[in-house]
Amino acid sequence: MSSSCTACGAAPKGRNRGRCWRCITEAVSTAVLDDGTGRVDTRFVPLQDALCAAASPESSARWVTTPAVAERLRALVCGEVPLTHEGVDTFPAGLGREHLRERLVAVGILPGRDKYLAAFDRWATARVEAVTDDEHRRTVRTYIQWHQHRRLREKSETGRLHESATGQARQQVNVAVEFLEFLAARGRTLQACRQADIDAWFAGGTTTRWAARSFLAWSIDTRHCPRLRVPHYRGRAAPALSQQRRLAILQRLFTDESLPVADRVAGSLVLLYAQPLARVRQLREPVGRLALHLRRHRPNTATASNPDSPWLFPGRAPGQAIQAEQLGERLARIGISRLGRIAALNHLVAEIPAPVLAKLIGYSPNQVAQHAVNQRVDWARYAALKARELRD
């Protein structure tokens, strides 16, 4: 009995009447994407091509025949749902809606859209509607539109928007609502807010209340609130790994061949250059010796939309880098966390002047300068000592 595909004769047969998985994928995707003439709707040909060309066409066939996926694709093909991002938004959340969207974007059927900004906008609409006081609702809507959304959009346009930024924005909006409710309980409006109200707000409650600084600064600048003093947050310096522990983990990353190459590269970037995971996840190829090895053995590149992924750390979603949370979970298994990044930054600020370091590692100059102050690094004294050494 022949082991070749009965349809194309070129590939090993699969489980379905002797056909290979590539031919099976072509057949089942044609059935789902049929425009009514027995052929694939021309708009969806790029999707079928990607499904059939995947390194693992079996997973493509299983995906396209999943009931929720097939039903949604049929709705798009038949015109029941517009083939737009707004149309995809009408599908119930979950059941792979965002994965479907990302596949359509990856093959060019839908235009690119920043998923973090879109998710924030959906959340913001629901959050504003949940505010019961009419005046508070108007204020919060204006704050979101003219401060939070504009700030996030600017980050998105420069490719710097990630989930931590939108998470921070959500927290600031939630705390803004809480502050307005706090004022109302004291018989005040935002326009009638007094210094005593602000002082009482920051004196009580948890440290989360400090997230109200963004809203208060915006309110003062836009004259929604009188010009009052907003205190600066003076939290404790963040803890860090010991230098001995940091170097021990680095030694393991450099020498332990049993660790996944992706984890070794990502961990090295964190512990050597103090890079946050939100930045590491968005690196493109190549970076260093381990990165060159990783380039040949990158995970998550066998799907229909990821074979040519430009990301050094591809994610499971088509055309996307790995999520920072997923990368963090992997690195945590080998002892690398935010404490390790802070330890690396502690080491760097002691070796390199803050303005130079900020430019080298992509931090803001003020952020690095403040960290140097927290570590009691006196670069003026260091420069004087170096000058004396040169004279001697």
Secondary structure, DSSP 8 states (H G I E B T S, - for coil): ---B-TTTSSSB--SBTTB-HHHHHHHHHHHHSB-SSSSB-GGGHHHHHHHHHSS-HHHHHHHHTSHHHHHHHHHHHHTSS-SSHHHHHTS-SSTTHHHHHHHHHHTTSS----HHHHHHHHHHHHHHHT--SHHHHHHHHHHIIIIIHHHHHHHHHTT---HHHHHHHHHHHHHHHHHHHHHHHTT--STT--HHHHHHHHHSS-GGGGGHHHHHHHHHHTTSS-----------------HHHHHHHHHHHHH-TTS-HHHHHHHHHHHHH---HHHHTT-BS--HHHHHHHHHT-SS-SSTT-TT--BSSB-SSTT-B--HHHHHHHHHTTT-SHHHHHHHHHHHHHHS-HHHHHHHHT--HHHHHHHHHHTT--HHHHHHHHHHHHH-
